[in-house]
Amino acid sequence: MTERRDESKAIDLGAVAYEDLVREQLRRLGEDPARPGLQDTPRRVEAAMKWLTRGYRSSAEEAIGSGVFVEEHDNMILVKDIEVYSLCEHHMLPFFGKAHVAYIPEGRLLGLSKIPRVVEVFARRLQVQERLTDQIADAIQEALQPDGVGVVIEAYHLCMMMRGVEKQNSKTITSSVRGRFRSDIRTREEFLRLVSASHSLA
């Protein structure tokens, strides 16, 4: 019986730089990290990974800041087609698509630009789409305590497109609903209808 490694124990790498880890990765792939085309790759990879995972160094609270306003408005607010770029935590390959975020306010509104910022906080981490959807809904719920929150994400996963089953046109759709979006079927249906509608402003 094969003994499973304990992945919870971090490898003690001492003062090994990220760039050196990338150089070793290139060697193990059969490449020569000293060749001209790869000499600067370790530095670029480190910078890219820091950018792609910058969500670890921010929070929804910081993203929202002072962007909550007192306002008597009790109809659904929906921000559609928010671009999502993230990394699958299973293979560290990208997944990308769109998020649709709606809420029904209870005396407080969120500045419109804050919703994409909240999406970005959680997307820019190693993720699974299901958890990402829940985290966005929970953050909006916690910040506003609204009457309801609904989040839908539709995304393409390169771990399915480039490897494994290699299905180029498969799209994953996840949803997370809170409050009235969960308890009132008419509210949920209105939300899903608005998400699926394709109206042009042009």
Phi and psi restraints in degrees (value plus and minus 20) as a CYANA .aco file:
   2 THR   PHI     -92.9   -52.9
   2 THR   PSI     112.8   152.8
   3 GLU   PHI    -102.8   -62.8
   3 GLU   PSI     108.0   148.0
   4 ARG   PHI    -100.2   -60.2
   4 ARG   PSI     116.0   156.0
   5 ARG   PHI     -90.9   -50.9
   5 ARG   PSI     126.7   166.7
   6 ASP   PHI    -105.6   -65.6
   6 ASP   PSI      77.2   117.2
   7 GLU   PHI     -92.5   -52.5
   7 GLU   PSI     -31.6     8.4
   8 SER   PHI     -95.5   -55.5
   8 SER   PSI     -36.7     3.3
   9 LYS   PHI    -110.6   -70.6
   9 LYS   PSI      98.3   138.3
  10 ALA   PHI     -91.6   -51.6
  10 ALA   PSI     121.0   161.0
  11 ILE   PHI     -92.6   -52.6
  11 ILE   PSI     111.5   151.5
  12 ASP   PHI     -99.7   -59.7
  12 ASP   PSI      81.4   121.4
  13 LEU   PHI    -122.4   -82.4
  13 LEU   PSI     -16.0    24.0
  14 GLY   PHI      37.9    77.9
  14 GLY   PSI    -145.9  -105.9
  15 ALA   PHI    -120.6   -80.6
  15 ALA   PSI       5.5    45.5
  16 VAL   PHI     -85.1   -45.1
  16 VAL   PSI     107.3   147.3
  17 ALA   PHI     -97.3   -57.3
  17 ALA   PSI     132.1   172.1
  18 TYR   PHI     -76.0   -36.0
  18 TYR   PSI     -61.3   -21.3
  19 GLU   PHI     -79.0   -39.0
  19 GLU   PSI     -58.6   -18.6
  20 ASP   PHI     -87.0   -47.0
  20 ASP   PSI     -55.1   -15.1
  21 LEU   PHI     -84.2   -44.2
  21 LEU   PSI     -58.9   -18.9
  22 VAL   PHI     -87.7   -47.7
  22 VAL   PSI     -59.4   -19.4
  23 ARG   PHI     -80.4   -40.4
  23 ARG   PSI     -62.6   -22.6
  24 GLU   PHI     -85.8   -45.8
  24 GLU   PSI     -58.1   -18.1
  25 GLN   PHI     -80.9   -40.9
  25 GLN   PSI     -63.1   -23.1
  26 LEU   PHI     -82.0   -42.0
  26 LEU   PSI     -61.7   -21.7
  27 ARG   PHI     -81.1   -41.1
  27 ARG   PSI     -63.9   -23.9
  28 ARG   PHI     -89.8   -49.8
  28 ARG   PSI     -39.8     0.2
  29 LEU   PHI    -103.3   -63.3
  29 LEU   PSI     -25.1    14.9
  30 GLY   PHI      75.9   115.9
  30 GLY   PSI      -8.1    31.9
  31 GLU   PHI    -117.6   -77.6
  31 GLU   PSI     147.6   187.6
  32 ASP   PHI    -129.8   -89.8
  32 ASP   PSI      83.8   123.8
  33 PRO   PHI     -86.0   -46.0
  33 PRO   PSI     -29.2    10.8
  34 ALA   PHI    -109.5   -69.5
  34 ALA   PSI     -29.5    10.5
  35 ARG   PHI     -90.3   -50.3
  35 ARG   PSI     133.7   173.7
  36 PRO   PHI     -72.0   -32.0
  36 PRO   PSI     -61.8   -21.8
  37 GLY   PHI     -89.9   -49.9
  37 GLY   PSI     -37.0     3.0
  38 LEU   PHI    -133.7   -93.7
  38 LEU   PSI     -23.8    16.2
  39 GLN   PHI     -78.9   -38.9
  39 GLN   PSI     -57.9   -17.9
  40 ASP   PHI    -119.7   -79.7
  40 ASP   PSI     -18.2    21.8
  41 THR   PHI     -81.9   -41.9
  41 THR   PSI     -63.5   -23.5
  42 PRO   PHI     -76.3   -36.3
  42 PRO   PSI     -61.8   -21.8
  43 ARG   PHI     -84.7   -44.7
  43 ARG   PSI     -62.4   -22.4
  44 ARG   PHI     -85.6   -45.6
  44 ARG   PSI     -60.4   -20.4
  45 VAL   PHI     -83.7   -43.7
  45 VAL   PSI     -63.8   -23.8
  46 GLU   PHI     -79.9   -39.9
  46 GLU   PSI     -65.8   -25.8
  47 ALA   PHI     -84.0   -44.0
  47 ALA   PSI     -60.4   -20.4
  48 ALA   PHI     -85.6   -45.6
  48 ALA   PSI     -63.1   -23.1
  49 MET   PHI     -87.3   -47.3
  49 MET   PSI     -55.5   -15.5
  50 LYS   PHI     -83.4   -43.4
  50 LYS   PSI     -60.2   -20.2
  51 TRP   PHI     -88.4   -48.4
  51 TRP   PSI     -65.1   -25.1
  52 LEU   PHI     -90.1   -50.1
  52 LEU   PSI     -40.1    -0.1
  53 THR   PHI    -136.4   -96.4
  53 THR   PSI       6.2    46.2
  54 ARG   PHI     -87.7   -47.7
  54 ARG   PSI     -31.9     8.1
  55 GLY   PHI     -83.2   -43.2
  55 GLY   PSI     -44.2    -4.2
  56 TYR   PHI     -85.9   -45.9
  56 TYR   PSI     -43.0    -3.0
  57 ARG   PHI    -122.9   -82.9
  57 ARG   PSI      -0.8    39.2
  58 SER   PHI    -163.9  -123.9
  58 SER   PSI     152.4   192.4
  59 SER   PHI    -160.5  -120.5
  59 SER   PSI     142.0   182.0
  60 ALA   PHI     -82.0   -42.0
  60 ALA   PSI     -57.5   -17.5
  61 GLU   PHI     -80.8   -40.8
  61 GLU   PSI     -62.7   -22.7
  62 GLU   PHI     -86.6   -46.6
  62 GLU   PSI     -59.7   -19.7
  63 ALA   PHI     -84.6   -44.6
  63 ALA   PSI     -57.3   -17.3
  64 ILE   PHI     -99.1   -59.1
  64 ILE   PSI     -61.2   -21.2
  65 GLY   PHI      33.2    73.2
  65 GLY   PSI    -145.6  -105.6
  66 SER   PHI    -116.1   -76.1
  66 SER   PSI       1.9    41.9
  67 GLY   PHI    -105.7   -65.7
  67 GLY   PSI       6.1    46.1
  68 VAL   PHI    -128.6   -88.6
  68 VAL   PSI     108.9   148.9
  69 PHE   PHI    -145.2  -105.2
  69 PHE   PSI     120.3   160.3
  70 VAL   PHI     -97.6   -57.6
  70 VAL   PSI     103.3   143.3
  71 GLU   PHI    -180.4  -140.4
  71 GLU   PSI     112.5   152.5
  72 GLU   PHI    -103.9   -63.9
  72 GLU   PSI      73.1   113.1
  73 HIS   PHI    -163.2  -123.2
  73 HIS   PSI     107.7   147.7
  74 ASP   PHI    -146.1  -106.1
  74 ASP   PSI       3.7    43.7
  75 ASN   PHI    -126.2   -86.2
  75 ASN   PSI     139.1   179.1
  76 MET   PHI     -81.2   -41.2
  76 MET   PSI     118.0   158.0
  77 ILE   PHI    -138.3   -98.3
  77 ILE   PSI     106.0   146.0
  78 LEU   PHI    -148.4  -108.4
  78 LEU   PSI     108.4   148.4
  79 VAL   PHI    -130.4   -90.4
  79 VAL   PSI      96.2   136.2
  80 LYS   PHI    -123.2   -83.2
  80 LYS   PSI     141.8   181.8
  81 ASP   PHI      37.2    77.2
  81 ASP   PSI      21.6    61.6
  82 ILE   PHI     -98.7   -58.7
  82 ILE   PSI     101.1   141.1
  83 GLU   PHI     -82.8   -42.8
  83 GLU   PSI     116.1   156.1
  84 VAL   PHI    -143.5  -103.5
  84 VAL   PSI     107.8   147.8
  85 TYR   PHI    -151.0  -111.0
  85 TYR   PSI     104.3   144.3
  86 SER   PHI    -165.8  -125.8
  86 SER   PSI     158.7   198.7
  87 LEU   PHI    -142.2  -102.2
  87 LEU   PSI     107.0   147.0
  88 CYS   PHI     -83.9   -43.9
  88 CYS   PSI     108.8   148.8
  89 GLU   PHI     -94.6   -54.6
  89 GLU   PSI     -33.4     6.6
  90 HIS   PHI    -101.7   -61.7
  90 HIS   PSI     -55.5   -15.5
  91 HIS   PHI    -147.6  -107.6
  91 HIS   PSI     -22.9    17.1
  92 MET   PHI      36.3    76.3
  92 MET   PSI      15.3    55.3
  93 LEU   PHI    -125.3   -85.3
  93 LEU   PSI     132.2   172.2
  94 PRO   PHI     -89.5   -49.5
  94 PRO   PSI     130.8   170.8
  95 PHE   PHI    -151.4  -111.4
  95 PHE   PSI     129.2   169.2
  96 PHE   PHI    -170.1  -130.1
  96 PHE   PSI     134.3   174.3
  97 GLY   PHI     151.0   191.0
  97 GLY   PSI    -159.6  -119.6
  98 LYS   PHI    -156.5  -116.5
  98 LYS   PSI     125.3   165.3
  99 ALA   PHI    -133.6   -93.6
  99 ALA   PSI     123.8   163.8
 100 HIS   PHI    -144.4  -104.4
 100 HIS   PSI     101.0   141.0
 101 VAL   PHI    -144.6  -104.6
 101 VAL   PSI     107.0   147.0
 102 ALA   PHI    -152.5  -112.5
 102 ALA   PSI     133.5   173.5
 103 TYR   PHI    -171.8  -131.8
 103 TYR   PSI     139.1   179.1
 104 ILE   PHI    -132.9   -92.9
 104 ILE   PSI      89.7   129.7
 105 PRO   PHI     -88.6   -48.6
 105 PRO   PSI     135.7   175.7
 106 GLU   PHI    -148.6  -108.6
 106 GLU   PSI      42.5    82.5
 107 GLY   PHI      71.6   111.6
 107 GLY   PSI     -25.1    14.9
 108 ARG   PHI    -158.2  -118.2
 108 ARG   PSI     117.8   157.8
 109 LEU   PHI    -132.5   -92.5
 109 LEU   PSI     133.1   173.1
 110 LEU   PHI    -127.0   -87.0
 110 LEU   PSI     109.8   149.8
 111 GLY   PHI     -70.7   -30.7
 111 GLY   PSI     114.8   154.8
 112 LEU   PHI     -78.4   -38.4
 112 LEU   PSI     -56.1   -16.1
 113 SER   PHI     -90.2   -50.2
 113 SER   PSI     -37.4     2.6
 114 LYS   PHI     -92.9   -52.9
 114 LYS   PSI     -47.2    -7.2
 115 ILE   PHI     -86.1   -46.1
 115 ILE   PSI     -69.7   -29.7
 116 PRO   PHI     -80.7   -40.7
 116 PRO   PSI     -51.5   -11.5
 117 ARG   PHI     -86.2   -46.2
 117 ARG   PSI     -59.5   -19.5
 118 VAL   PHI     -84.6   -44.6
 118 VAL   PSI     -63.3   -23.3
 119 VAL   PHI     -76.7   -36.7
 119 VAL   PSI     -63.5   -23.5
 120 GLU   PHI     -84.6   -44.6
 120 GLU   PSI     -59.7   -19.7
 121 VAL   PHI     -74.3   -34.3
 121 VAL   PSI     -66.5   -26.5
 122 PHE   PHI    -106.3   -66.3
 122 PHE   PSI     -47.5    -7.5
 123 ALA   PHI     -90.7   -50.7
 123 ALA   PSI     -53.8   -13.8
 124 ARG   PHI    -105.0   -65.0
 124 ARG   PSI      33.3    73.3
 125 ARG   PHI    -165.1  -125.1
 125 ARG   PSI     150.4   190.4
 126 LEU   PHI     -90.9   -50.9
 126 LEU   PSI     106.6   146.6
 127 GLN   PHI    -160.0  -120.0
 127 GLN   PSI     145.2   185.2
 128 VAL   PHI    -138.6   -98.6
 128 VAL   PSI     125.2   165.2
 129 GLN   PHI     -80.7   -40.7
 129 GLN   PSI     -56.5   -16.5
 130 GLU   PHI     -82.4   -42.4
 130 GLU   PSI     -65.1   -25.1
 131 ARG   PHI     -89.0   -49.0
 131 ARG   PSI     -59.4   -19.4
 132 LEU   PHI     -76.5   -36.5
 132 LEU   PSI     -64.1   -24.1
 133 THR   PHI     -81.2   -41.2
 133 THR   PSI     -64.8   -24.8
 134 ASP   PHI     -85.1   -45.1
 134 ASP   PSI     -61.2   -21.2
 135 GLN   PHI     -83.9   -43.9
 135 GLN   PSI     -59.1   -19.1
 136 ILE   PHI     -84.6   -44.6
 136 ILE   PSI     -66.1   -26.1
 137 ALA   PHI     -81.2   -41.2
 137 ALA   PSI     -64.0   -24.0
 138 ASP   PHI     -84.3   -44.3
 138 ASP   PSI     -58.4   -18.4
 139 ALA   PHI     -86.0   -46.0
 139 ALA   PSI     -62.7   -22.7
 140 ILE   PHI     -85.8   -45.8
 140 ILE   PSI     -61.8   -21.8
 141 GLN   PHI     -80.7   -40.7
 141 GLN   PSI     -64.9   -24.9
 142 GLU   PHI     -88.7   -48.7
 142 GLU   PSI     -57.9   -17.9
 143 ALA   PHI     -91.5   -51.5
 143 ALA   PSI     -55.2   -15.2
 144 LEU   PHI    -133.4   -93.4
 144 LEU   PSI     -42.8    -2.8
 145 GLN   PHI      28.4    68.4
 145 GLN   PSI      34.1    74.1
 146 PRO   PHI     -98.9   -58.9
 146 PRO   PSI     158.6   198.6
 147 ASP   PHI     -93.3   -53.3
 147 ASP   PSI     -40.6    -0.6
 148 GLY   PHI    -196.9  -156.9
 148 GLY   PSI     136.0   176.0
 149 VAL   PHI    -156.6  -116.6
 149 VAL   PSI     119.8   159.8
 150 GLY   PHI    -155.3  -115.3
 150 GLY   PSI     114.2   154.2
 151 VAL   PHI    -153.1  -113.1
 151 VAL   PSI     111.7   151.7
 152 VAL   PHI    -146.7  -106.7
 152 VAL   PSI     112.8   152.8
 153 ILE   PHI    -143.2  -103.2
 153 ILE   PSI     113.0   153.0
 154 GLU   PHI    -142.2  -102.2
 154 GLU   PSI     107.2   147.2
 155 ALA   PHI    -167.4  -127.4
 155 ALA   PSI     134.4   174.4
 156 TYR   PHI    -124.2   -84.2
 156 TYR   PSI     115.5   155.5
 157 HIS   PHI    -132.9   -92.9
 157 HIS   PSI      99.9   139.9
 158 LEU   PHI     -87.0   -47.0
 158 LEU   PSI     -40.8    -0.8
 159 CYS   PHI     -89.1   -49.1
 159 CYS   PSI     -37.9     2.1
 160 MET   PHI    -117.3   -77.3
 160 MET   PSI     -45.0    -5.0
 161 MET   PHI    -109.6   -69.6
 161 MET   PSI     -57.2   -17.2
 162 MET   PHI    -118.3   -78.3
 162 MET   PSI     -39.0     1.0
 163 ARG   PHI    -161.2  -121.2
 163 ARG   PSI    -197.0  -157.0
 164 GLY   PHI      39.1    79.1
 164 GLY   PSI    -141.0  -101.0
 165 VAL   PHI     -94.7   -54.7
 165 VAL   PSI     -37.2     2.8
 166 GLU   PHI      30.8    70.8
 166 GLU   PSI      32.2    72.2
 167 LYS   PHI    -122.0   -82.0
 167 LYS   PSI      86.6   126.6
 168 GLN   PHI     -93.4   -53.4
 168 GLN   PSI     -44.6    -4.6
 169 ASN   PHI    -128.9   -88.9
 169 ASN   PSI     -10.5    29.5
 170 SER   PHI     -99.2   -59.2
 170 SER   PSI     111.3   151.3
 171 LYS   PHI    -141.5  -101.5
 171 LYS   PSI     116.2   156.2
 172 THR   PHI    -122.0   -82.0
 172 THR   PSI     110.5   150.5
 173 ILE   PHI    -140.3  -100.3
 173 ILE   PSI     106.8   146.8
 174 THR   PHI    -146.0  -106.0
 174 THR   PSI     132.0   172.0
 175 SER   PHI    -157.7  -117.7
 175 SER   PSI     134.2   174.2
 176 SER   PHI    -165.0  -125.0
 176 SER   PSI     105.9   145.9
 177 VAL   PHI    -147.6  -107.6
 177 VAL   PSI     126.3   166.3
 178 ARG   PHI    -152.7  -112.7
 178 ARG   PSI     134.2   174.2
 179 GLY   PHI      40.7    80.7
 179 GLY   PSI    -151.0  -111.0
 180 ARG   PHI     -83.9   -43.9
 180 ARG   PSI     -46.5    -6.5
 181 PHE   PHI     -84.8   -44.8
 181 PHE   PSI     -47.7    -7.7
 182 ARG   PHI    -108.5   -68.5
 182 ARG   PSI     -59.7   -19.7
 183 SER   PHI    -107.2   -67.2
 183 SER   PSI     -43.0    -3.0
 184 ASP   PHI    -134.8   -94.8
 184 ASP   PSI      89.7   129.7
 185 ILE   PHI     -83.2   -43.2
 185 ILE   PSI     -52.5   -12.5
 186 ARG   PHI     -87.4   -47.4
 186 ARG   PSI     -58.9   -18.9
 187 THR   PHI     -85.3   -45.3
 187 THR   PSI     -64.0   -24.0
 188 ARG   PHI     -83.0   -43.0
 188 ARG   PSI     -62.1   -22.1
 189 GLU   PHI     -85.9   -45.9
 189 GLU   PSI     -58.1   -18.1
 190 GLU   PHI     -82.9   -42.9
 190 GLU   PSI     -64.0   -24.0
 191 PHE   PHI     -79.2   -39.2
 191 PHE   PSI     -70.2   -30.2
 192 LEU   PHI     -86.2   -46.2
 192 LEU   PSI     -53.8   -13.8
 193 ARG   PHI     -86.3   -46.3
 193 ARG   PSI     -62.4   -22.4
 194 LEU   PHI     -86.9   -46.9
 194 LEU   PSI     -56.9   -16.9
 195 VAL   PHI     -84.4   -44.4
 195 VAL   PSI     -61.5   -21.5
 196 SER   PHI    -101.5   -61.5
 196 SER   PSI     -36.2     3.8
 197 ALA   PHI     -89.0   -49.0
 197 ALA   PSI     121.1   161.1
 198 SER   PHI    -139.5   -99.5
 198 SER   PSI      64.7   104.7
 199 HIS   PHI    -120.4   -80.4
 199 HIS   PSI     121.3   161.3
 200 SER   PHI    -123.6   -83.6
 200 SER   PSI     121.2   161.2
 201 LEU   PHI    -108.4   -68.4
 201 LEU   PSI     -27.1    12.9
